[in-house]
Amino acid sequence: MMEITRVSPLSGKSHTMDLDITQAQIDRYSAGEFVQVVFFNLSAGEREFIKTGITPEEWDNLMKAVEEPSE
């Protein structure tokens, strides 16, 4: 398990997730391998967090805001 910290471009907040990954996987991803291949064991939300810093909760909130009809 490794703690990964990213800053969300949506909120500007720093978030940390404890993910089941290794330094070797991070190195492979940093070298250009696809996130889906390297982190096959993670959920889509966890992979998105590694890529962008956006948490699953922030995505849920964003999607709710987009789906709500405007008044």
N, CA, C and O atoms as CSV, one atom per row, in Angstrom:
chain,resi,resn,atom,element,x,y,z
A,1,MET,N,N,0.850,-1.186,0.000
A,1,MET,CA,C,0.000,0.000,0.000
A,1,MET,C,C,0.890,1.243,0.000
A,1,MET,O,O,1.915,1.301,0.680
A,2,MET,N,N,0.471,2.217,-0.773
A,2,MET,CA,C,1.199,3.483,-0.843
A,2,MET,C,C,0.207,4.632,-0.745
A,2,MET,O,O,-0.896,4.567,-1.289
A,3,GLU,N,N,0.606,5.662,-0.057
A,3,GLU,CA,C,-0.194,6.882,-0.014
A,3,GLU,C,C,0.176,7.742,-1.211
A,3,GLU,O,O,1.348,8.044,-1.439
A,4,ILE,N,N,-0.836,8.131,-1.969
A,4,ILE,CA,C,-0.654,8.992,-3.128
A,4,ILE,C,C,-1.406,10.287,-2.860
A,4,ILE,O,O,-2.576,10.266,-2.479
A,5,THR,N,N,-0.738,11.396,-3.058
A,5,THR,CA,C,-1.346,12.707,-2.847
A,5,THR,C,C,-1.374,13.450,-4.173
A,5,THR,O,O,-0.374,13.519,-4.887
A,6,ARG,N,N,-2.516,13.994,-4.482
A,6,ARG,CA,C,-2.712,14.777,-5.701
A,6,ARG,C,C,-3.550,16.005,-5.355
A,6,ARG,O,O,-4.280,16.017,-4.364
A,7,VAL,N,N,-3.432,17.036,-6.192
A,7,VAL,CA,C,-4.261,18.234,-6.061
A,7,VAL,C,C,-5.324,18.178,-7.148
A,7,VAL,O,O,-5.011,18.023,-8.328
A,8,SER,N,N,-6.567,18.303,-6.747
A,8,SER,CA,C,-7.682,18.250,-7.681
A,8,SER,C,C,-7.779,19.545,-8.480
A,8,SER,O,O,-7.766,20.631,-7.901
A,9,PRO,N,N,-7.877,19.439,-9.796
A,9,PRO,CA,C,-8.084,20.645,-10.598
A,9,PRO,C,C,-9.503,21.200,-10.454
A,9,PRO,O,O,-9.757,22.351,-10.809
A,10,LEU,N,N,-10.420,20.392,-9.938
A,10,LEU,CA,C,-11.797,20.860,-9.739
A,10,LEU,C,C,-11.927,21.734,-8.506
A,10,LEU,O,O,-12.575,22.781,-8.538
A,11,SER,N,N,-11.301,21.295,-7.411
A,11,SER,CA,C,-11.470,22.006,-6.141
A,11,SER,C,C,-10.222,22.746,-5.690
A,11,SER,O,O,-10.303,23.638,-4.845
A,12,GLY,N,N,-9.070,22.388,-6.241
A,12,GLY,CA,C,-7.809,22.970,-5.794
A,12,GLY,C,C,-7.324,22.387,-4.479
A,12,GLY,O,O,-6.309,22.822,-3.935
A,13,LYS,N,N,-8.058,21.392,-3.965
A,13,LYS,CA,C,-7.716,20.781,-2.686
A,13,LYS,C,C,-6.760,19.613,-2.893
A,13,LYS,O,O,-6.798,18.928,-3.915
A,14,SER,N,N,-5.912,19.407,-1.906
A,14,SER,CA,C,-4.993,18.276,-1.887
A,14,SER,C,C,-5.694,17.086,-1.234
A,14,SER,O,O,-6.272,17.212,-0.154
A,15,HIS,N,N,-5.640,15.933,-1.898
A,15,HIS,CA,C,-6.261,14.712,-1.385
A,15,HIS,C,C,-5.222,13.604,-1.362
A,15,HIS,O,O,-4.318,13.570,-2.198
A,16,THR,N,N,-5.355,12.700,-0.404
A,16,THR,CA,C,-4.469,11.550,-0.299
A,16,THR,C,C,-5.301,10.289,-0.278
A,16,THR,O,O,-6.300,10.201,0.436
A,17,MET,N,N,-4.877,9.304,-1.073
A,17,MET,CA,C,-5.522,7.995,-1.073
A,17,MET,C,C,-4.459,6.946,-0.773
A,17,MET,O,O,-3.324,7.051,-1.239
A,18,ASP,N,N,-4.826,5.946,0.000
A,18,ASP,CA,C,-3.953,4.814,0.294
A,18,ASP,C,C,-4.310,3.720,-0.707
A,18,ASP,O,O,-5.362,3.092,-0.597
A,19,LEU,N,N,-3.431,3.495,-1.682
A,19,LEU,CA,C,-3.741,2.594,-2.784
A,19,LEU,C,C,-2.840,1.359,-2.772
A,19,LEU,O,O,-1.692,1.409,-2.329
A,20,ASP,N,N,-3.382,0.271,-3.261
A,20,ASP,CA,C,-2.658,-0.997,-3.340
A,20,ASP,C,C,-1.796,-1.005,-4.609
A,20,ASP,O,O,-2.116,-1.672,-5.594
A,21,ILE,N,N,-0.684,-0.238,-4.556
A,21,ILE,CA,C,0.233,-0.132,-5.687
A,21,ILE,C,C,1.667,-0.182,-5.183
A,21,ILE,O,O,1.932,-0.088,-3.985
A,22,THR,N,N,2.589,-0.333,-6.138
A,22,THR,CA,C,4.006,-0.394,-5.799
A,22,THR,C,C,4.757,0.746,-6.480
A,22,THR,O,O,4.251,1.377,-7.407
A,23,GLN,N,N,5.956,0.991,-6.009
A,23,GLN,CA,C,6.805,1.996,-6.646
A,23,GLN,C,C,7.124,1.584,-8.084
A,23,GLN,O,O,7.224,2.434,-8.969
A,24,ALA,N,N,7.282,0.289,-8.312
A,24,ALA,CA,C,7.555,-0.192,-9.667
A,24,ALA,C,C,6.411,0.171,-10.620
A,24,ALA,O,O,6.655,0.535,-11.771
A,25,GLN,N,N,5.175,0.075,-10.148
A,25,GLN,CA,C,4.031,0.456,-10.981
A,25,GLN,C,C,4.056,1.958,-11.269
A,25,GLN,O,O,3.807,2.379,-12.399
A,26,ILE,N,N,4.352,2.753,-10.261
A,26,ILE,CA,C,4.432,4.202,-10.463
A,26,ILE,C,C,5.510,4.529,-11.485
A,26,ILE,O,O,5.311,5.385,-12.347
A,27,ASP,N,N,6.638,3.862,-11.395
A,27,ASP,CA,C,7.733,4.086,-12.341
A,27,ASP,C,C,7.311,3.727,-13.765
A,27,ASP,O,O,7.630,4.453,-14.707
A,28,ARG,N,N,6.598,2.617,-13.927
A,28,ARG,CA,C,6.119,2.212,-15.254
A,28,ARG,C,C,5.149,3.251,-15.814
A,28,ARG,O,O,5.228,3.614,-16.988
A,29,TYR,N,N,4.238,3.725,-14.971
A,29,TYR,CA,C,3.274,4.740,-15.402
A,29,TYR,C,C,3.994,6.038,-15.773
A,29,TYR,O,O,3.674,6.663,-16.784
A,30,SER,N,N,4.947,6.429,-14.967
A,30,SER,CA,C,5.718,7.649,-15.238
A,30,SER,C,C,6.515,7.543,-16.529
A,30,SER,O,O,6.790,8.548,-17.185
A,31,ALA,N,N,6.886,6.309,-16.892
A,31,ALA,CA,C,7.642,6.080,-18.121
A,31,ALA,C,C,6.744,6.050,-19.357
A,31,ALA,O,O,7.239,5.959,-20.480
A,32,GLY,N,N,5.416,6.127,-19.156
A,32,GLY,CA,C,4.518,6.240,-20.290
A,32,GLY,C,C,3.566,5.084,-20.524
A,32,GLY,O,O,2.787,5.122,-21.477
A,33,GLU,N,N,3.602,4.049,-19.678
A,33,GLU,CA,C,2.646,2.955,-19.858
A,33,GLU,C,C,1.242,3.436,-19.498
A,33,GLU,O,O,1.073,4.335,-18.673
A,34,PHE,N,N,0.251,2.832,-20.121
A,34,PHE,CA,C,-1.142,3.216,-19.881
A,34,PHE,C,C,-1.560,2.902,-18.449
A,34,PHE,O,O,-1.218,1.855,-17.898
A,35,VAL,N,N,-2.303,3.830,-17.863
A,35,VAL,CA,C,-2.751,3.687,-16.478
A,35,VAL,C,C,-3.577,2.415,-16.283
A,35,VAL,O,O,-3.487,1.769,-15.239
A,36,GLN,N,N,-4.385,2.052,-17.294
A,36,GLN,CA,C,-5.230,0.860,-17.175
A,36,GLN,C,C,-4.400,-0.419,-17.151
A,36,GLN,O,O,-4.789,-1.402,-16.519
A,37,VAL,N,N,-3.269,-0.411,-17.829
A,37,VAL,CA,C,-2.400,-1.587,-17.882
A,37,VAL,C,C,-1.600,-1.707,-16.594
A,37,VAL,O,O,-1.536,-2.777,-15.988
A,38,VAL,N,N,-0.994,-0.608,-16.182
A,38,VAL,CA,C,-0.125,-0.625,-14.999
A,38,VAL,C,C,-0.910,-0.870,-13.720
A,38,VAL,O,O,-0.503,-1.672,-12.880
A,39,PHE,N,N,-2.034,-0.182,-13.573
A,39,PHE,CA,C,-2.821,-0.254,-12.339
A,39,PHE,C,C,-4.108,-1.055,-12.565
A,39,PHE,O,O,-5.190,-0.630,-12.161
A,40,PHE,N,N,-3.978,-2.205,-13.209
A,40,PHE,CA,C,-5.123,-3.052,-13.546
A,40,PHE,C,C,-5.918,-3.468,-12.318
A,40,PHE,O,O,-7.106,-3.775,-12.415
A,41,ASN,N,N,-5.262,-3.478,-11.165
A,41,ASN,CA,C,-5.903,-3.940,-9.931
A,41,ASN,C,C,-6.736,-2.853,-9.245
A,41,ASN,O,O,-7.447,-3.139,-8.282
A,42,LEU,N,N,-6.655,-1.625,-9.724
A,42,LEU,CA,C,-7.396,-0.519,-9.101
A,42,LEU,C,C,-8.733,-0.289,-9.801
A,42,LEU,O,O,-8.936,-0.703,-10.942
A,43,SER,N,N,-9.626,0.371,-9.100
A,43,SER,CA,C,-10.906,0.750,-9.704
A,43,SER,C,C,-10.680,1.907,-10.673
A,43,SER,O,O,-9.638,2.562,-10.643
A,44,ALA,N,N,-11.660,2.146,-11.524
A,44,ALA,CA,C,-11.573,3.260,-12.463
A,44,ALA,C,C,-11.412,4.587,-11.721
A,44,ALA,O,O,-10.664,5.457,-12.166
A,45,GLY,N,N,-12.103,4.745,-10.603
A,45,GLY,CA,C,-11.994,5.970,-9.810
A,45,GLY,C,C,-10.614,6.166,-9.215
A,45,GLY,O,O,-10.105,7.285,-9.158
A,46,GLU,N,N,-10.009,5.070,-8.772
A,46,GLU,CA,C,-8.658,5.164,-8.217
A,46,GLU,C,C,-7.645,5.493,-9.308
A,46,GLU,O,O,-6.716,6.268,-9.079
A,47,ARG,N,N,-7.816,4.912,-10.488
A,47,ARG,CA,C,-6.915,5.233,-11.610
A,47,ARG,C,C,-7.079,6.696,-12.023
A,47,ARG,O,O,-6.095,7.375,-12.315
A,48,GLU,N,N,-8.310,7.174,-12.047
A,48,GLU,CA,C,-8.552,8.577,-12.391
A,48,GLU,C,C,-7.874,9.505,-11.380
A,48,GLU,O,O,-7.322,10.541,-11.749
A,49,PHE,N,N,-7.922,9.124,-10.115
A,49,PHE,CA,C,-7.256,9.922,-9.084
A,49,PHE,C,C,-5.757,10.004,-9.353
A,49,PHE,O,O,-5.164,11.075,-9.221
A,50,ILE,N,N,-5.144,8.896,-9.727
A,50,ILE,CA,C,-3.712,8.914,-10.037
A,50,ILE,C,C,-3.436,9.839,-11.218
A,50,ILE,O,O,-2.478,10.613,-11.194
A,51,LYS,N,N,-4.275,9.760,-12.250
A,51,LYS,CA,C,-4.069,10.567,-13.457
A,51,LYS,C,C,-4.324,12.044,-13.233
A,51,LYS,O,O,-3.531,12.879,-13.666
A,52,THR,N,N,-5.426,12.384,-12.557
A,52,THR,CA,C,-5.884,13.775,-12.537
A,52,THR,C,C,-5.945,14.422,-11.160
A,52,THR,O,O,-5.944,15.647,-11.043
A,53,GLY,N,N,-5.999,13.594,-10.113
A,53,GLY,CA,C,-6.169,14.145,-8.775
A,53,GLY,C,C,-7.616,14.336,-8.381
A,53,GLY,O,O,-7.908,14.788,-7.274
A,54,ILE,N,N,-8.532,13.991,-9.286
A,54,ILE,CA,C,-9.957,14.130,-8.999
A,54,ILE,C,C,-10.429,12.871,-8.279
A,54,ILE,O,O,-10.231,11.757,-8.764
A,55,THR,N,N,-11.052,13.057,-7.120
A,55,THR,CA,C,-11.518,11.920,-6.331
A,55,THR,C,C,-12.841,11.391,-6.888
A,55,THR,O,O,-13.550,12.110,-7.592
A,56,PRO,N,N,-13.173,10.145,-6.575
A,56,PRO,CA,C,-14.474,9.625,-6.998
A,56,PRO,C,C,-15.638,10.479,-6.489
A,56,PRO,O,O,-16.630,10.657,-7.197
A,57,GLU,N,N,-15.526,11.000,-5.284
A,57,GLU,CA,C,-16.590,11.840,-4.729
A,57,GLU,C,C,-16.748,13.129,-5.529
A,57,GLU,O,O,-17.867,13.581,-5.772
A,58,GLU,N,N,-15.622,13.721,-5.940
A,58,GLU,CA,C,-15.704,14.947,-6.741
A,58,GLU,C,C,-16.355,14.666,-8.100
A,58,GLU,O,O,-17.148,15.473,-8.585
A,59,TRP,N,N,-16.025,13.531,-8.708
A,59,TRP,CA,C,-16.660,13.165,-9.974
A,59,TRP,C,C,-18.157,12.982,-9.786
A,59,TRP,O,O,-18.948,13.451,-10.605
A,60,ASP,N,N,-18.558,12.300,-8.707
A,60,ASP,CA,C,-19.981,12.113,-8.437
A,60,ASP,C,C,-20.694,13.449,-8.301
A,60,ASP,O,O,-21.770,13.645,-8.866
A,61,ASN,N,N,-20.094,14.364,-7.553
A,61,ASN,CA,C,-20.697,15.689,-7.370
A,61,ASN,C,C,-20.777,16.454,-8.691
A,61,ASN,O,O,-21.766,17.136,-8.959
A,62,LEU,N,N,-19.747,16.340,-9.502
A,62,LEU,CA,C,-19.740,17.011,-10.801
A,62,LEU,C,C,-20.842,16.454,-11.694
A,62,LEU,O,O,-21.563,17.214,-12.342
A,63,MET,N,N,-20.973,15.144,-11.728
A,63,MET,CA,C,-21.998,14.520,-12.571
A,63,MET,C,C,-23.408,14.872,-12.099
A,63,MET,O,O,-24.303,15.068,-12.922
A,64,LYS,N,N,-23.615,14.954,-10.794
A,64,LYS,CA,C,-24.923,15.362,-10.267
A,64,LYS,C,C,-25.248,16.781,-10.711
A,64,LYS,O,O,-26.381,17.073,-11.094
A,65,ALA,N,N,-24.254,17.663,-10.660
A,65,ALA,CA,C,-24.465,19.057,-11.052
A,65,ALA,C,C,-24.772,19.156,-12.539
A,65,ALA,O,O,-25.598,19.972,-12.946
A,66,VAL,N,N,-24.123,18.343,-13.346
A,66,VAL,CA,C,-24.354,18.372,-14.797
A,66,VAL,C,C,-25.731,17.813,-15.145
A,66,VAL,O,O,-26.396,18.309,-16.054
A,67,GLU,N,N,-26.159,16.775,-14.415
A,67,GLU,CA,C,-27.434,16.127,-14.708
A,67,GLU,C,C,-28.633,16.900,-14.202
A,67,GLU,O,O,-29.733,16.716,-14.723
A,68,GLU,N,N,-28.469,17.755,-13.213
A,68,GLU,CA,C,-29.601,18.519,-12.668
A,68,GLU,C,C,-30.048,19.567,-13.667
A,68,GLU,O,O,-29.220,20.284,-14.227
A,69,PRO,N,N,-31.339,19.662,-13.894
A,69,PRO,CA,C,-31.823,20.689,-14.817
A,69,PRO,C,C,-31.585,22.088,-14.245
A,69,PRO,O,O,-31.761,22.326,-13.051
A,70,SER,N,N,-31.192,22.982,-15.104
A,70,SER,CA,C,-31.005,24.363,-14.638
A,70,SER,C,C,-32.337,25.073,-14.607
A,70,SER,O,O,-33.242,24.782,-15.389
A,71,GLU,N,N,-32.434,26.005,-13.690
A,71,GLU,CA,C,-33.700,26.736,-13.512
A,71,GLU,C,C,-33.640,28.072,-14.171
A,71,GLU,O,O,-34.611,28.826,-14.126
